Every structure is written in C-alpha cells, then in structure tokens.
Amino acid sequence: MKPVEKVHQNYVLSRRVRVLAGHLTQLLPSGASVLDVGSGDGLLALELLRRRPDIRIQGVEVRPRTPTAIPVAPFDGRSLPFDDASFDVLMLVDVVHHAEDPKLLLREAARVARGTILIKDHTCDRFLAVPTLRFMDRVGNARHGVAVPYRYWRRQTWLDSFLALGLKVKVWKNGLGLYPFPANWLFGGSLHFLAQVSGS
C-alpha cells in the first residue's frame, strides 16, 4: 500500500463512513428494504444498520471483496439481478461514475426501486474538478481493482438524466463535510452531492 493510500485508509475512510451514514439515515424510510449497489466492503451498510436497526440491507458488487460486513452478491455492473420494484430503496454511493453505462445503471435502479433512490456521487463543475476527482478515484479505488473510467458529470447532466428517467429530485445536498479541515477545502464542497430521487 502506498503512503497516500495508507493515509486514506487510516484517516479518511472511517470519517467518510460516519458522515455519510449520518446523512443517509435521515433519508431512509422506516422499515425499508435497501439494496446497496456497489457496496464494496459493506462498512457503510453496517454503520447504517447500527444506526437504523429497523431497516434491512443487501449488497451487490461487480468485484465482491472478502470479507464483507454484509451479505454481498455479484452482479455484472449493468443488469441488477432482481425483479421490478424489489426494494423500497436503492442506494448508489460513489458508484454511477464507475459504471460502464451510467444511464443504464440509473435506469436499472429506477426499475428495481419501489420508491426512493439515494445517490451519493460527484459533480465536475468547479475549477480543477476533474483532476482532483481523478486523484481521489485513484487513491480510493485503483488498489481494489475498481474500474476508474473518470466519467464525471456536471450537475446539469445529472438533472437531465433524472428527468429523462422520470425521476424527481426530492433532496439535493452539497457540502457533505466528508473530510476534516483543510482537506475538505480541497476535496469536499461541490465535488460531492447526495440526492434523493423518486419516480413518484
């Protein structure tokens, strides 16, 4: 593991899990069944279960890791292996920009979700956003064998994609506070968003 990856592992990941779980728990309906698409090691899902024991979470992952903190099934990155409206909530945390076909994955999420889709991802509208996001992707994902195609969308592209799928934005949050100061000044802010979208 490279020195910068060690710093990321030891000082960034645990905070990221705690902060994201705090945002996500506020948006999960009571008693929801949740599919965590691209669940990675499952630590975020485990923290959500600790905070919200009323929900149920299953994970799917293109490259399942061992071990994982929750049950994780493999999938091909394109077609979710579930019937229509199988889960109350679909959760895609830093996943869509890794997809071979991001719009297809969003369409699949809309098909499998009964109500809500929660998306945490990136926008590339600000100055030097793309090189900053590329660096973050390499540090956080390359060593796990995760595809890093560097497909980052502007906010308007996200909104246009939701509209094309008949999805309405209920919540859009920037400034998630994922990193401590001063790292948050460089790597946070408008580079990250959390959206709650729904087909109804």
Secondary structure in CASP SS format (residue, H / E / C, confidence):
PFRMAT SS
TARGET T0000
AUTHOR 0000-0000-0000
METHOD secondary structure of the structure
MODEL  1
M C 1.00
K C 1.00
P H 1.00
V H 1.00
E H 1.00
K H 1.00
V H 1.00
H H 1.00
Q H 1.00
N H 1.00
Y H 1.00
V H 1.00
L H 1.00
S H 1.00
R H 1.00
R H 1.00
V H 1.00
R H 1.00
V H 1.00
L H 1.00
A H 1.00
G H 1.00
H H 1.00
L H 1.00
T H 1.00
Q C 1.00
L C 1.00
L C 1.00
P C 1.00
S C 1.00
G C 1.00
A C 1.00
S E 1.00
V E 1.00
L E 1.00
D E 1.00
V E 1.00
G C 1.00
S C 1.00
G C 1.00
D C 1.00
G C 1.00
L H 1.00
L H 1.00
A H 1.00
L H 1.00
E H 1.00
L H 1.00
L H 1.00
R H 1.00
R H 1.00
R C 1.00
P C 1.00
D C 1.00
I C 1.00
R E 1.00
I E 1.00
Q E 1.00
G E 1.00
V E 1.00
E E 1.00
V C 1.00
R C 1.00
P C 1.00
R C 1.00
T C 1.00
P C 1.00
T C 1.00
A C 1.00
I C 1.00
P C 1.00
V E 1.00
A E 1.00
P E 1.00
F C 1.00
D C 1.00
G C 1.00
R C 1.00
S C 1.00
L C 1.00
P C 1.00
F C 1.00
D C 1.00
D C 1.00
A C 1.00
S C 1.00
F E 1.00
D E 1.00
V E 1.00
L E 1.00
M E 1.00
L E 1.00
V E 1.00
D C 1.00
V C 1.00
V H 1.00
H H 1.00
H H 1.00
A C 1.00
E C 1.00
D C 1.00
P H 1.00
K H 1.00
L H 1.00
L H 1.00
L H 1.00
R H 1.00
E H 1.00
A H 1.00
A H 1.00
R H 1.00
V H 1.00
A E 1.00
R E 1.00
G E 1.00
T E 1.00
I E 1.00
L E 1.00
I E 1.00
K E 1.00
D E 1.00
H E 1.00
T C 1.00
C C 1.00
D C 1.00
R C 1.00
F C 1.00
L C 1.00
A H 1.00
V H 1.00
P H 1.00
T H 1.00
L H 1.00
R H 1.00
F H 1.00
M H 1.00
D H 1.00
R H 1.00
V H 1.00
G H 1.00
N H 1.00
A H 1.00
R H 1.00
H H 1.00
G C 1.00
V C 1.00
A C 1.00
V C 1.00
P C 1.00
Y C 1.00
R C 1.00
Y C 1.00
W C 1.00
R C 1.00
R H 1.00
Q H 1.00
T H 1.00
W H 1.00
L H 1.00
D H 1.00
S H 1.00
F H 1.00
L H 1.00
A H 1.00
L C 1.00
G C 1.00
L C 1.00
K E 1.00
V E 1.00
K E 1.00
V E 1.00
W E 1.00
K E 1.00
N C 1.00
G C 1.00
L C 1.00
G C 1.00
L C 1.00
Y C 1.00
P C 1.00
F C 1.00
P C 1.00
A H 1.00
N H 1.00
W H 1.00
L H 1.00
F H 1.00
G C 1.00
G H 1.00
S H 1.00
L H 1.00
H E 1.00
F E 1.00
L E 1.00
A E 1.00
Q E 1.00
V E 1.00
S E 1.00
G C 1.00
S C 1.00
END
